[in-house]
Amino acid sequence: MTLTTEMYVRDDVIVLRCAGRFVAGEETTAFRQDAEKLLSERRRVIINLTEVDHIDSTGLAALVHLSTQKGGQESELPKLVSSRRYLTDLLRRTRLDTVITVYVSEEEAVASFTER
């Protein structure tokens, strides 16, 4: 299954709910471009990965790129959500957990925008 993305608003935050395989291809490229556009508009964005079955290096690179935009303040960077153990393990093994914070729920991610 390729990457699909559903976009909706929750408490004035745009949620991009991803499902399928976050791998090299047109879908991942389109996702990254859409997310970059939202972030350039200074929108608050949550990327929900709880329904992502697999992520490769291209998908991981897209997440790192979006989560470490130069010039972006912490409050302007997207929040990632995943309850999948494989993603948190992958981030830990690659030491990207020092750069990317993953929240276990959308509620927690939404709350993190208002804590700042």
C-alpha positions in Angstrom: 0.0 0.0 0.0 1.4 3.4 -1.0 1.4 6.4 1.3 -2.0 8.2 1.7 -2.6 11.3 3.7 -5.7 12.7 5.2 -5.7 16.3 6.3 -8.1 17.7 9.0 -8.1 20.4 11.6 -8.1 19.7 15.3 -8.1 22.6 17.9 -6.7 25.0 15.3 -3.9 22.6 14.4 -3.6 20.9 11.0 -3.2 17.1 11.3 -1.7 15.1 8.4 -2.7 11.5 9.1 -0.5 9.2 7.1 -1.2 5.6 6.3 0.6 2.9 4.3 4.3 2.9 3.3 6.3 6.0 3.8 8.9 5.2 1.2 10.7 6.6 -1.8 8.2 7.7 -4.5 5.8 10.3 -5.7 3.5 10.1 -2.7 6.3 10.8 -0.2 7.6 13.7 -2.4 4.1 15.2 -2.6 3.6 14.8 1.1 6.9 16.6 1.9 6.0 19.5 -0.5 2.5 19.8 1.0 3.9 19.8 4.5 6.6 22.3 3.6 3.9 24.7 2.2 1.9 24.5 5.4 5.0 25.2 7.5 6.1 28.1 5.3 2.6 29.6 6.0 3.5 29.3 9.7 0.7 26.8 10.3 0.8 24.5 13.3 1.2 21.0 12.0 1.0 17.5 13.4 2.1 14.5 11.4 0.4 11.4 12.6 2.2 8.2 11.7 0.2 5.7 13.7 -1.0 4.0 10.5 2.3 3.9 8.7 3.4 0.3 8.2 6.9 0.9 6.9 9.3 3.8 6.6 12.5 3.7 4.5 15.5 6.1 4.5 13.7 8.5 2.1 10.6 8.7 4.4 12.9 9.2 7.4 14.8 11.9 5.6 11.6 13.7 4.8 10.6 13.7 8.5 14.0 14.9 9.6 13.9 17.7 7.0 10.5 18.9 8.1 11.4 18.6 11.8 14.6 20.5 11.6 13.8 23.4 9.2 16.5 26.1 9.5 15.1 29.3 10.9 12.1 27.6 12.3 11.3 28.2 15.9 10.5 25.1 18.0 6.8 26.2 18.1 6.7 26.3 14.3 8.1 22.8 13.7 5.7 20.0 13.1 4.9 17.5 15.9 5.1 13.8 15.1 2.7 11.3 16.5 3.2 7.5 16.6 2.3 4.8 18.9 4.3 2.3 16.8 7.3 0.9 18.6 9.2 0.3 15.4 9.4 4.1 14.7 10.6 5.0 18.1 13.1 2.2 18.0 14.3 3.3 14.6 14.7 6.9 15.8 16.6 5.6 18.8 18.9 3.4 16.8 19.7 6.2 14.3 20.1 8.7 17.2 17.5 10.9 15.6 15.5 10.8 18.8 17.8 13.5 20.0 16.4 15.7 17.2 12.8 14.5 16.8 10.3 14.2 19.5 7.5 11.7 18.9 4.3 12.1 20.9 2.1 9.0 21.6 -1.2 10.8 20.9 -2.6 13.7 18.9 -3.9 15.2 22.2 -0.4 15.2 23.6 1.0 16.8 20.4 -1.8 19.5 20.3 -1.1 20.3 24.0 2.6 20.7 23.3 1.8 23.7 21.0 0.2 25.5 23.9 2.8 24.7 26.5 5.3 27.0 24.9 
